[in-house]
Amino acid sequence: MTQKLNRHGIPVRTARNAALAALAAGLPSPILADVTGMHRHTALRWVAYARRDWAEYLAARAE
């Protein structure tokens, strides 16, 4: 499917990476790993790439 879309000028990898970066910016890494089925280390790298600080999220959960 990727090859067919690429032949028609639809860059699949770019869209996939943009979608993963958007998810990584909005989710903590354990949840990203569960939602996407990726390994937790891969999810951690994507979240680091998106550079999101989750201290506020963790503090809200603690309350």
CHARMM-style PDB file with segment names, atoms N, HN, CA, C and O in Angstrom:
ATOM      1  N   MET     1       0.821  -1.185   0.000  1.00  0.00      PROA
ATOM      2  CA  MET     1       0.000   0.000   0.000  1.00  0.00      PROA
ATOM      3  C   MET     1       0.875   1.262   0.000  1.00  0.00      PROA
ATOM      4  O   MET     1       0.570   2.245  -0.676  1.00  0.00      PROA
ATOM      5  N   THR     2       1.950   1.213   0.762  1.00  0.00      PROA
ATOM      6  HN  THR     2       2.198   0.415   1.311  1.00  0.00      PROA
ATOM      7  CA  THR     2       2.853   2.365   0.823  1.00  0.00      PROA
ATOM      8  C   THR     2       3.413   2.698  -0.551  1.00  0.00      PROA
ATOM      9  O   THR     2       3.477   3.866  -0.932  1.00  0.00      PROA
ATOM     10  N   GLN     3       3.818   1.676  -1.293  1.00  0.00      PROA
ATOM     11  HN  GLN     3       3.766   0.727  -0.983  1.00  0.00      PROA
ATOM     12  CA  GLN     3       4.378   1.916  -2.626  1.00  0.00      PROA
ATOM     13  C   GLN     3       3.338   2.530  -3.560  1.00  0.00      PROA
ATOM     14  O   GLN     3       3.663   3.428  -4.337  1.00  0.00      PROA
ATOM     15  N   LYS     4       2.113   2.064  -3.496  1.00  0.00      PROA
ATOM     16  HN  LYS     4       1.849   1.334  -2.866  1.00  0.00      PROA
ATOM     17  CA  LYS     4       1.057   2.607  -4.348  1.00  0.00      PROA
ATOM     18  C   LYS     4       0.789   4.071  -4.018  1.00  0.00      PROA
ATOM     19  O   LYS     4       0.646   4.901  -4.915  1.00  0.00      PROA
ATOM     20  N   LEU     5       0.722   4.377  -2.736  1.00  0.00      PROA
ATOM     21  HN  LEU     5       0.838   3.702  -2.007  1.00  0.00      PROA
ATOM     22  CA  LEU     5       0.479   5.762  -2.338  1.00  0.00      PROA
ATOM     23  C   LEU     5       1.648   6.660  -2.738  1.00  0.00      PROA
ATOM     24  O   LEU     5       1.441   7.782  -3.201  1.00  0.00      PROA
ATOM     25  N   ASN     6       2.862   6.175  -2.562  1.00  0.00      PROA
ATOM     26  HN  ASN     6       3.031   5.264  -2.186  1.00  0.00      PROA
ATOM     27  CA  ASN     6       4.043   6.955  -2.950  1.00  0.00      PROA
ATOM     28  C   ASN     6       4.065   7.234  -4.451  1.00  0.00      PROA
ATOM     29  O   ASN     6       4.474   8.317  -4.871  1.00  0.00      PROA
ATOM     30  N   ARG     7       3.631   6.271  -5.265  1.00  0.00      PROA
ATOM     31  HN  ARG     7       3.299   5.391  -4.924  1.00  0.00      PROA
ATOM     32  CA  ARG     7       3.589   6.478  -6.714  1.00  0.00      PROA
ATOM     33  C   ARG     7       2.638   7.594  -7.099  1.00  0.00      PROA
ATOM     34  O   ARG     7       2.809   8.236  -8.135  1.00  0.00      PROA
ATOM     35  N   HSD     8       1.620   7.829  -6.253  1.00  0.00      PROA
ATOM     36  HN  HSD     8       1.481   7.307  -5.411  1.00  0.00      PROA
ATOM     37  CA  HSD     8       0.648   8.887  -6.525  1.00  0.00      PROA
ATOM     38  C   HSD     8       1.001  10.195  -5.816  1.00  0.00      PROA
ATOM     39  O   HSD     8       0.201  11.129  -5.777  1.00  0.00      PROA
ATOM     40  N   GLY     9       2.204  10.246  -5.263  1.00  0.00      PROA
ATOM     41  HN  GLY     9       2.854   9.487  -5.295  1.00  0.00      PROA
ATOM     42  CA  GLY     9       2.674  11.483  -4.658  1.00  0.00      PROA
ATOM     43  C   GLY     9       2.200  11.706  -3.228  1.00  0.00      PROA
ATOM     44  O   GLY     9       2.252  12.830  -2.728  1.00  0.00      PROA
ATOM     45  N   ILE    10       1.744  10.659  -2.570  1.00  0.00      PROA
ATOM     46  HN  ILE    10       1.702   9.746  -2.975  1.00  0.00      PROA
ATOM     47  CA  ILE    10       1.294  10.775  -1.178  1.00  0.00      PROA
ATOM     48  C   ILE    10       2.404  10.225  -0.282  1.00  0.00      PROA
ATOM     49  O   ILE    10       2.616   9.013  -0.236  1.00  0.00      PROA
ATOM     50  N   PRO    11       3.112  11.102   0.428  1.00  0.00      PROA
ATOM     51  CA  PRO    11       4.241  10.657   1.251  1.00  0.00      PROA
ATOM     52  C   PRO    11       3.766  10.024   2.568  1.00  0.00      PROA
ATOM     53  O   PRO    11       3.460  10.730   3.529  1.00  0.00      PROA
ATOM     54  N   VAL    12       3.711   8.722   2.598  1.00  0.00      PROA
ATOM     55  HN  VAL    12       3.959   8.148   1.818  1.00  0.00      PROA
ATOM     56  CA  VAL    12       3.161   8.000   3.745  1.00  0.00      PROA
ATOM     57  C   VAL    12       4.041   8.143   4.981  1.00  0.00      PROA
ATOM     58  O   VAL    12       3.535   8.398   6.074  1.00  0.00      PROA
ATOM     59  N   ARG    13       5.334   7.983   4.823  1.00  0.00      PROA
ATOM     60  HN  ARG    13       5.745   7.776   3.935  1.00  0.00      PROA
ATOM     61  CA  ARG    13       6.231   8.026   5.991  1.00  0.00      PROA
ATOM     62  C   ARG    13       6.180   9.389   6.668  1.00  0.00      PROA
ATOM     63  O   ARG    13       6.179   9.465   7.897  1.00  0.00      PROA
ATOM     64  N   THR    14       6.139  10.451   5.899  1.00  0.00      PROA
ATOM     65  HN  THR    14       6.140  10.389   4.901  1.00  0.00      PROA
ATOM     66  CA  THR    14       6.072  11.794   6.468  1.00  0.00      PROA
ATOM     67  C   THR    14       4.792  11.965   7.271  1.00  0.00      PROA
ATOM     68  O   THR    14       4.815  12.510   8.375  1.00  0.00      PROA
ATOM     69  N   ALA    15       3.686  11.506   6.724  1.00  0.00      PROA
ATOM     70  HN  ALA    15       3.667  11.063   5.828  1.00  0.00      PROA
ATOM     71  CA  ALA    15       2.401  11.612   7.429  1.00  0.00      PROA
ATOM     72  C   ALA    15       2.402  10.758   8.694  1.00  0.00      PROA
ATOM     73  O   ALA    15       1.886  11.176   9.731  1.00  0.00      PROA
ATOM     74  N   ARG    16       2.982   9.562   8.604  1.00  0.00      PROA
ATOM     75  HN  ARG    16       3.401   9.223   7.762  1.00  0.00      PROA
ATOM     76  CA  ARG    16       3.048   8.670   9.769  1.00  0.00      PROA
ATOM     77  C   ARG    16       3.866   9.311  10.880  1.00  0.00      PROA
ATOM     78  O   ARG    16       3.451   9.316  12.039  1.00  0.00      PROA
ATOM     79  N   ASN    17       5.027   9.850  10.527  1.00  0.00      PROA
ATOM     80  HN  ASN    17       5.364   9.846   9.586  1.00  0.00      PROA
ATOM     81  CA  ASN    17       5.886  10.474  11.531  1.00  0.00      PROA
ATOM     82  C   ASN    17       5.236  11.703  12.144  1.00  0.00      PROA
ATOM     83  O   ASN    17       5.378  11.943  13.343  1.00  0.00      PROA
ATOM     84  N   ALA    18       4.531  12.478  11.344  1.00  0.00      PROA
ATOM     85  HN  ALA    18       4.416  12.283  10.370  1.00  0.00      PROA
ATOM     86  CA  ALA    18       3.833  13.655  11.872  1.00  0.00      PROA
ATOM     87  C   ALA    18       2.737  13.233  12.841  1.00  0.00      PROA
ATOM     88  O   ALA    18       2.552  13.862  13.883  1.00  0.00      PROA
ATOM     89  N   ALA    19       2.020  12.183  12.508  1.00  0.00      PROA
ATOM     90  HN  ALA    19       2.171  11.672  11.662  1.00  0.00      PROA
ATOM     91  CA  ALA    19       0.962  11.693  13.396  1.00  0.00      PROA
ATOM     92  C   ALA    19       1.547  11.160  14.702  1.00  0.00      PROA
ATOM     93  O   ALA    19       0.993  11.408  15.774  1.00  0.00      PROA
ATOM     94  N   LEU    20       2.651  10.435  14.624  1.00  0.00      PROA
ATOM     95  HN  LEU    20       3.100  10.233  13.754  1.00  0.00      PROA
ATOM     96  CA  LEU    20       3.286   9.927  15.843  1.00  0.00      PROA
ATOM     97  C   LEU    20       3.831  11.062  16.707  1.00  0.00      PROA
ATOM     98  O   LEU    20       3.733  11.010  17.933  1.00  0.00      PROA
ATOM     99  N   ALA    21       4.399  12.076  16.080  1.00  0.00      PROA
ATOM    100  HN  ALA    21       4.479  12.119  15.084  1.00  0.00      PROA
ATOM    101  CA  ALA    21       4.901  13.221  16.849  1.00  0.00      PROA
ATOM    102  C   ALA    21       3.761  13.943  17.549  1.00  0.00      PROA
ATOM    103  O   ALA    21       3.911  14.381  18.690  1.00  0.00      PROA
ATOM    104  N   ALA    22       2.622  14.070  16.876  1.00  0.00      PROA
ATOM    105  HN  ALA    22       2.500  13.713  15.949  1.00  0.00      PROA
ATOM    106  CA  ALA    22       1.460  14.714  17.493  1.00  0.00      PROA
ATOM    107  C   ALA    22       0.939  13.883  18.667  1.00  0.00      PROA
ATOM    108  O   ALA    22       0.593  14.433  19.712  1.00  0.00      PROA
ATOM    109  N   LEU    23       0.883  12.568  18.498  1.00  0.00      PROA
ATOM    110  HN  LEU    23       1.164  12.121  17.649  1.00  0.00      PROA
ATOM    111  CA  LEU    23       0.466  11.707  19.607  1.00  0.00      PROA
ATOM    112  C   LEU    23       1.461  11.788  20.757  1.00  0.00      PROA
ATOM    113  O   LEU    23       1.062  11.871  21.919  1.00  0.00      PROA
ATOM    114  N   ALA    24       2.740  11.764  20.445  1.00  0.00      PROA
ATOM    115  HN  ALA    24       3.065  11.697  19.502  1.00  0.00      PROA
ATOM    116  CA  ALA    24       3.777  11.813  21.479  1.00  0.00      PROA
ATOM    117  C   ALA    24       3.735  13.127  22.241  1.00  0.00      PROA
ATOM    118  O   ALA    24       4.081  13.168  23.422  1.00  0.00      PROA
ATOM    119  N   ALA    25       3.320  14.196  21.586  1.00  0.00      PROA
ATOM    120  HN  ALA    25       3.040  14.163  20.626  1.00  0.00      PROA
ATOM    121  CA  ALA    25       3.222  15.492  22.266  1.00  0.00      PROA
ATOM    122  C   ALA    25       2.019  15.537  23.193  1.00  0.00      PROA
ATOM    123  O   ALA    25       1.975  16.355  24.112  1.00  0.00      PROA
ATOM    124  N   GLY    26       1.041  14.668  22.960  1.00  0.00      PROA
ATOM    125  HN  GLY    26       1.077  14.004  22.213  1.00  0.00      PROA
ATOM    126  CA  GLY    26      -0.178  14.719  23.754  1.00  0.00      PROA
ATOM    127  C   GLY    26      -0.370  13.578  24.729  1.00  0.00      PROA
ATOM    128  O   GLY    26      -1.344  13.574  25.481  1.00  0.00      PROA
ATOM    129  N   LEU    27       0.535  12.606  24.737  1.00  0.00      PROA
ATOM    130  HN  LEU    27       1.326  12.609  24.125  1.00  0.00      PROA
ATOM    131  CA  LEU    27       0.376  11.441  25.602  1.00  0.00      PROA
ATOM    132  C   LEU    27       1.676  11.118  26.330  1.00  0.00      PROA
ATOM    133  O   LEU    27       2.760  11.328  25.785  1.00  0.00      PROA
ATOM    134  N   PRO    28       1.575  10.609  27.553  1.00  0.00      PROA
ATOM    135  CA  PRO    28       2.779  10.094  28.216  1.00  0.00      PROA
ATOM    136  C   PRO    28       3.246   8.818  27.504  1.00  0.00      PROA
ATOM    137  O   PRO    28       2.445   8.137  26.864  1.00  0.00      PROA
ATOM    138  N   SER    29       4.511   8.505  27.612  1.00  0.00      PROA
ATOM    139  HN  SER    29       5.161   9.058  28.132  1.00  0.00      PROA
ATOM    140  CA  SER    29       5.067   7.372  26.866  1.00  0.00      PROA
ATOM    141  C   SER    29       4.405   6.025  27.170  1.00  0.00      PROA
ATOM    142  O   SER    29       4.228   5.243  26.235  1.00  0.00      PROA
ATOM    143  N   PRO    30       4.027   5.698  28.416  1.00  0.00      PROA
ATOM    144  CA  PRO    30       3.379   4.398  28.629  1.00  0.00      PROA
ATOM    145  C   PRO    30       2.041   4.277  27.891  1.00  0.00      PROA
ATOM    146  O   PRO    30       1.695   3.209  27.386  1.00  0.00      PROA
ATOM    147  N   ILE    31       1.311   5.362  27.837  1.00  0.00      PROA
ATOM    148  HN  ILE    31       1.592   6.229  28.248  1.00  0.00      PROA
ATOM    149  CA  ILE    31       0.023   5.342  27.141  1.00  0.00      PROA
ATOM    150  C   ILE    31       0.248   5.287  25.637  1.00  0.00      PROA
ATOM    151  O   ILE    31      -0.465   4.570  24.934  1.00  0.00      PROA
ATOM    152  N   LEU    32       1.227   6.032  25.133  1.00  0.00      PROA
ATOM    153  HN  LEU    32       1.806   6.614  25.704  1.00  0.00      PROA
ATOM    154  CA  LEU    32       1.554   5.986  23.709  1.00  0.00      PROA
ATOM    155  C   LEU    32       1.920   4.568  23.295  1.00  0.00      PROA
ATOM    156  O   LEU    32       1.497   4.099  22.238  1.00  0.00      PROA
ATOM    157  N   ALA    33       2.701   3.886  24.118  1.00  0.00      PROA
ATOM    158  HN  ALA    33       3.045   4.266  24.977  1.00  0.00      PROA
ATOM    159  CA  ALA    33       3.092   2.509  23.822  1.00  0.00      PROA
ATOM    160  C   ALA    33       1.873   1.603  23.771  1.00  0.00      PROA
ATOM    161  O   ALA    33       1.763   0.769  22.872  1.00  0.00      PROA
ATOM    162  N   ASP    34       0.958   1.752  24.716  1.00  0.00      PROA
ATOM    163  HN  ASP    34       1.047   2.430  25.446  1.00  0.00      PROA
ATOM    164  CA  ASP    34      -0.249   0.919  24.731  1.00  0.00      PROA
ATOM    165  C   ASP    34      -1.146   1.198  23.536  1.00  0.00      PROA
ATOM    166  O   ASP    34      -1.648   0.267  22.906  1.00  0.00      PROA
ATOM    167  N   VAL    35      -1.351   2.458  23.223  1.00  0.00      PROA
ATOM    168  HN  VAL    35      -0.943   3.214  23.735  1.00  0.00      PROA
ATOM    169  CA  VAL    35      -2.265   2.840  22.142  1.00  0.00      PROA
ATOM    170  C   VAL    35      -1.739   2.400  20.777  1.00  0.00      PROA
ATOM    171  O   VAL    35      -2.505   1.927  19.937  1.00  0.00      PROA
ATOM    172  N   THR    36      -0.448   2.553  20.559  1.00  0.00      PROA
ATOM    173  HN  THR    36       0.174   2.937  21.242  1.00  0.00      PROA
ATOM    174  CA  THR    36       0.115   2.252  19.243  1.00  0.00      PROA
ATOM    175  C   THR    36       0.656   0.834  19.121  1.00  0.00      PROA
ATOM    176  O   THR    36       0.870   0.347  18.011  1.00  0.00      PROA
ATOM    177  N   GLY    37       0.879   0.170  20.245  1.00  0.00      PROA
ATOM    178  HN  GLY    37       0.705   0.566  21.147  1.00  0.00      PROA
ATOM    179  CA  GLY    37       1.450  -1.171  20.208  1.00  0.00      PROA
ATOM    180  C   GLY    37       2.956  -1.173  20.036  1.00  0.00      PROA
ATOM    181  O   GLY    37       3.550  -2.222  19.784  1.00  0.00      PROA
ATOM    182  N   MET    38       3.579  -0.015  20.169  1.00  0.00      PROA
ATOM    183  HN  MET    38       3.096   0.837  20.374  1.00  0.00      PROA
ATOM    184  CA  MET    38       5.037   0.045  20.036  1.00  0.00      PROA
ATOM    185  C   MET    38       5.688  -0.298  21.370  1.00  0.00      PROA
ATOM    186  O   MET    38       5.046  -0.260  22.420  1.00  0.00      PROA
ATOM    187  N   HSD    39       6.955  -0.628  21.311  1.00  0.00      PROA
ATOM    188  HN  HSD    39       7.477  -0.659  20.459  1.00  0.00      PROA
ATOM    189  CA  HSD    39       7.711  -0.943  22.518  1.00  0.00      PROA
ATOM    190  C   HSD    39       7.822   0.309  23.377  1.00  0.00      PROA
ATOM    191  O   HSD    39       7.840   1.426  22.859  1.00  0.00      PROA
ATOM    192  N   ARG    40       7.894   0.122  24.671  1.00  0.00      PROA
ATOM    193  HN  ARG    40       7.879  -0.785  25.092  1.00  0.00      PROA
ATOM    194  CA  ARG    40       7.928   1.273  25.588  1.00  0.00      PROA
ATOM    195  C   ARG    40       9.159   2.145  25.375  1.00  0.00      PROA
ATOM    196  O   ARG    40       9.092   3.358  25.572  1.00  0.00      PROA
ATOM    197  N   HSD    41      10.271   1.557  24.981  1.00  0.00      PROA
ATOM    198  HN  HSD    41      10.326   0.572  24.820  1.00  0.00      PROA
ATOM    199  CA  HSD    41      11.478   2.349  24.717  1.00  0.00      PROA
ATOM    200  C   HSD    41      11.305   3.212  23.463  1.00  0.00      PROA
ATOM    201  O   HSD    41      11.779   4.347  23.412  1.00  0.00      PROA
ATOM    202  N   THR    42      10.629   2.671  22.463  1.00  0.00      PROA
ATOM    203  HN  THR    42      10.244   1.749  22.504  1.00  0.00      PROA
ATOM    204  CA  THR    42      10.355   3.440  21.252  1.00  0.00      PROA
ATOM    205  C   THR    42       9.430   4.601  21.576  1.00  0.00      PROA
ATOM    206  O   THR    42       9.638   5.719  21.106  1.00  0.00      PROA
ATOM    207  N   ALA    43       8.407   4.332  22.379  1.00  0.00      PROA
ATOM    208  HN  ALA    43       8.238   3.424  22.761  1.00  0.00      PROA
ATOM    209  CA  ALA    43       7.480   5.393  22.782  1.00  0.00      PROA
ATOM    210  C   ALA    43       8.215   6.472  23.574  1.00  0.00      PROA
ATOM    211  O   ALA    43       7.949   7.663  23.407  1.00  0.00      PROA
ATOM    212  N   LEU    44       9.123   6.059  24.419  1.00  0.00      PROA
ATOM    213  HN  LEU    44       9.340   5.092  24.554  1.00  0.00      PROA
ATOM    214  CA  LEU    44       9.906   7.020  25.201  1.00  0.00      PROA
ATOM    215  C   LEU    44      10.734   7.919  24.287  1.00  0.00      PROA
ATOM    216  O   LEU    44      10.842   9.120  24.535  1.00  0.00      PROA
ATOM    217  N   ARG    45      11.322   7.347  23.229  1.00  0.00      PROA
ATOM    218  HN  ARG    45      11.235   6.371  23.027  1.00  0.00      PROA
ATOM    219  CA  ARG    45      12.088   8.153  22.276  1.00  0.00      PROA
ATOM    220  C   ARG    45      11.193   9.138  21.530  1.00  0.00      PROA
ATOM    221  O   ARG    45      11.594  10.277  21.289  1.00  0.00      PROA
ATOM    222  N   TRP    46       9.980   8.708  21.161  1.00  0.00      PROA
ATOM    223  HN  TRP    46       9.655   7.783  21.356  1.00  0.00      PROA
ATOM    224  CA  TRP    46       9.064   9.610  20.465  1.00  0.00      PROA
ATOM    225  C   TRP    46       8.636  10.754  21.370  1.00  0.00      PROA
ATOM    226  O   TRP    46       8.536  11.896  20.920  1.00  0.00      PROA
ATOM    227  N   VAL    47       8.384  10.462  22.638  1.00  0.00      PROA
ATOM    228  HN  VAL    47       8.465   9.535  23.004  1.00  0.00      PROA
ATOM    229  CA  VAL    47       7.998  11.524  23.579  1.00  0.00      PROA
ATOM    230  C   VAL    47       9.167  12.483  23.791  1.00  0.00      PROA
ATOM    231  O   VAL    47       8.969  13.696  23.872  1.00  0.00      PROA
ATOM    232  N   ALA    48      10.368  11.951  23.880  1.00  0.00      PROA
ATOM    233  HN  ALA    48      10.529  10.967  23.814  1.00  0.00      PROA
ATOM    234  CA  ALA    48      11.544  12.823  24.017  1.00  0.00      PROA
ATOM    235  C   ALA    48      11.699  13.686  22.772  1.00  0.00      PROA
ATOM    236  O   ALA    48      12.071  14.856  22.863  1.00  0.00      PROA
ATOM    237  N   TYR    49      11.416  13.114  21.626  1.00  0.00      PROA
ATOM    238  HN  TYR    49      11.114  12.164  21.553  1.00  0.00      PROA
ATOM    239  CA  TYR    49      11.477  13.876  20.376  1.00  0.00      PROA
ATOM    240  C   TYR    49      10.468  15.021  20.399  1.00  0.00      PROA
ATOM    241  O   TYR    49      10.769  16.126  19.948  1.00  0.00      PROA
ATOM    242  N   ALA    50       9.279  14.760  20.921  1.00  0.00      PROA
ATOM    243  HN  ALA    50       9.034  13.862  21.287  1.00  0.00      PROA
ATOM    244  CA  ALA    50       8.241  15.788  20.983  1.00  0.00      PROA
ATOM    245  C   ALA    50       8.524  16.802  22.097  1.00  0.00      PROA
ATOM    246  O   ALA    50       7.917  17.872  22.134  1.00  0.00      PROA
ATOM    247  N   ARG    51       9.446  16.461  23.003  1.00  0.00      PROA
ATOM    248  HN  ARG    51       9.939  15.591  22.972  1.00  0.00      PROA
ATOM    249  CA  ARG    51       9.889  17.352  24.081  1.00  0.00      PROA
ATOM    250  C   ARG    51       8.744  17.888  24.944  1.00  0.00      PROA
ATOM    251  O   ARG    51       8.570  19.098  25.090  1.00  0.00      PROA
ATOM    252  N   ARG    52       7.992  16.988  25.496  1.00  0.00      PROA
ATOM    253  HN  ARG    52       8.133  16.005  25.378  1.00  0.00      PROA
ATOM    254  CA  ARG    52       6.878  17.378  26.361  1.00  0.00      PROA
ATOM    255  C   ARG    52       7.259  17.079  27.808  1.00  0.00      PROA
ATOM    256  O   ARG    52       7.774  15.999  28.098  1.00  0.00      PROA
ATOM    257  N   ASP    53       7.017  18.009  28.705  1.00  0.00      PROA
ATOM    258  HN  ASP    53       6.599  18.886  28.469  1.00  0.00      PROA
ATOM    259  CA  ASP    53       7.279  17.820  30.123  1.00  0.00      PROA
ATOM    260  C   ASP    53       5.997  17.337  30.795  1.00  0.00      PROA
ATOM    261  O   ASP    53       4.973  18.017  30.739  1.00  0.00      PROA
ATOM    262  N   TRP    54       6.048  16.172  31.425  1.00  0.00      PROA
ATOM    263  HN  TRP    54       6.880  15.619  31.470  1.00  0.00      PROA
ATOM    264  CA  TRP    54       4.852  15.569  32.017  1.00  0.00      PROA
ATOM    265  C   TRP    54       4.772  15.781  33.529  1.00  0.00      PROA
ATOM    266  O   TRP    54       3.968  15.122  34.188  1.00  0.00      PROA
ATOM    267  N   ALA    55       5.574  16.672  34.094  1.00  0.00      PROA
ATOM    268  HN  ALA    55       6.227  17.207  33.558  1.00  0.00      PROA
ATOM    269  CA  ALA    55       5.547  16.914  35.537  1.00  0.00      PROA
ATOM    270  C   ALA    55       4.175  17.417  35.975  1.00  0.00      PROA
ATOM    271  O   ALA    55       3.669  17.010  37.021  1.00  0.00      PROA
ATOM    272  N   GLU    56       3.575  18.293  35.186  1.00  0.00      PROA
ATOM    273  HN  GLU    56       3.986  18.624  34.336  1.00  0.00      PROA
ATOM    274  CA  GLU    56       2.251  18.818  35.519  1.00  0.00      PROA
ATOM    275  C   GLU    56       1.197  17.709  35.496  1.00  0.00      PROA
ATOM    276  O   GLU    56       0.325  17.665  36.364  1.00  0.00      PROA
ATOM    277  N   TYR    57       1.272  16.836  34.533  1.00  0.00      PROA
ATOM    278  HN  TYR    57       1.981  16.871  33.828  1.00  0.00      PROA
ATOM    279  CA  TYR    57       0.333  15.713  34.429  1.00  0.00      PROA
ATOM    280  C   TYR    57       0.460  14.803  35.637  1.00  0.00      PROA
ATOM    281  O   TYR    57      -0.546  14.396  36.218  1.00  0.00      PROA
ATOM    282  N   LEU    58       1.694  14.480  36.022  1.00  0.00      PROA
ATOM    283  HN  LEU    58       2.512  14.810  35.551  1.00  0.00      PROA
ATOM    284  CA  LEU    58       1.909  13.596  37.157  1.00  0.00      PROA
ATOM    285  C   LEU    58       1.447  14.230  38.462  1.00  0.00      PROA
ATOM    286  O   LEU    58       0.908  13.543  39.330  1.00  0.00      PROA
ATOM    287  N   ALA    59       1.654  15.528  38.602  1.00  0.00      PROA
ATOM    288  HN  ALA    59       2.092  16.086  37.897  1.00  0.00      PROA
ATOM    289  CA  ALA    59       1.201  16.226  39.798  1.00  0.00      PROA
ATOM    290  C   ALA    59      -0.336  16.222  39.876  1.00  0.00      PROA
ATOM    291  O   ALA    59      -0.896  16.054  40.959  1.00  0.00      PROA
ATOM    292  N   ALA    60      -1.003  16.403  38.760  1.00  0.00      PROA
ATOM    293  HN  ALA    60      -0.547  16.539  37.880  1.00  0.00      PROA
ATOM    294  CA  ALA    60      -2.463  16.384  38.737  1.00  0.00      PROA
ATOM    295  C   ALA    60      -2.989  14.993  39.087  1.00  0.00      PROA
ATOM    296  O   ALA    60      -4.005  14.878  39.773  1.00  0.00      PROA
ATOM    297  N   ARG    61      -2.323  13.947  38.633  1.00  0.00      PROA
ATOM    298  HN  ARG    61      -1.497  14.040  38.076  1.00  0.00      PROA
ATOM    299  CA  ARG    61      -2.747  12.575  38.952  1.00  0.00      PROA
ATOM    300  C   ARG    61      -2.567  12.271  40.427  1.00  0.00      PROA
ATOM    301  O   ARG    61      -3.350  11.526  41.016  1.00  0.00      PROA
ATOM    302  N   ALA    62      -1.522  12.854  41.029  1.00  0.00      PROA
ATOM    303  HN  ALA    62      -0.885  13.459  40.551  1.00  0.00      PROA
ATOM    304  CA  ALA    62      -1.240  12.611  42.446  1.00  0.00      PROA
ATOM    305  C   ALA    62      -2.316  13.212  43.341  1.00  0.00      PROA
ATOM    306  O   ALA    62      -2.553  12.735  44.451  1.00  0.00      PROA
ATOM    307  N   GLU    63      -2.966  14.268  42.844  1.00  0.00      PROA
ATOM    308  HN  GLU    63      -2.773  14.655  41.943  1.00  0.00      PROA
ATOM    309  CA  GLU    63      -4.020  14.920  43.636  1.00  0.00      PROA
ATOM    310  C   GLU    63      -5.224  14.096  43.565  1.00  0.00      PROA
ATOM    311  OT1 GLU    63      -6.246  14.444  44.156  1.00  0.00      PROA
TER     312      GLU     63
END
